[in-house]
Amino acid sequence: MNLGFDFFLLSIMLGVGLAMDAFSVSLANGLNEPRMKFGKMAGVAGLFAFFQALMPVIGWVCVHTIVQYFASFEKWIPWIALILLGYIGVKMLIDGIKCRGCEVELHAVTFGALIVQGVATSIDALSVGFTIADYNLVEALLAALVIAIVTFIICLCGIEIGKKVGTKLAGKAGIFGGVILICIGLEIFITSFI
């Protein structure tokens, strides 16, 4: 087991790379709910961190057990992310347009929506299981923990930035957040073919 500087640097870099989609969604959630309390912010960031850590571990397990089945599933990952994020984004967009002149806060993000967002933004992290395939189980779990910590911090920052901007945008925040989610889904989908 080699838990040196290179191991932690690679894990942190993987965490930053994987957390960018979750950061954008966190930003959208902060825009949508500018009065979100810190406890909920930590819960949202924790949920995204959980999924960002879980997916590479699942990918690692697949590499070491059922790699032939995972390879056939991998081509569907961009489609799944596009559909999930597109659905949530369109819903937020429609709610934002309906509430365009509203002075009230947009609806709080529901737990069900957060689960869908967490899966959609982390599903591409399954392929990280291939990157860490030469790790033993303890190393893979430790790398996943580092990825989770990095994702948690980045998502908290995203929500806070979204909240600050969201109070300035008032009724337009839902529209902007929905557009962000749709764009993330498209970005995941398009870059999978490049």
Salt bridges, closest charged atoms under 4 A:
GLU33 OE1 - LYS40 NZ 3.00
ASP95 OD2 - LYS91 NZ 3.40
GLU105 OE1 - ARG35 NH1 2.79
GLU160 OE1 - LYS163 NZ 3.97
GLU160 OE2 - LYS164 NZ 3.04
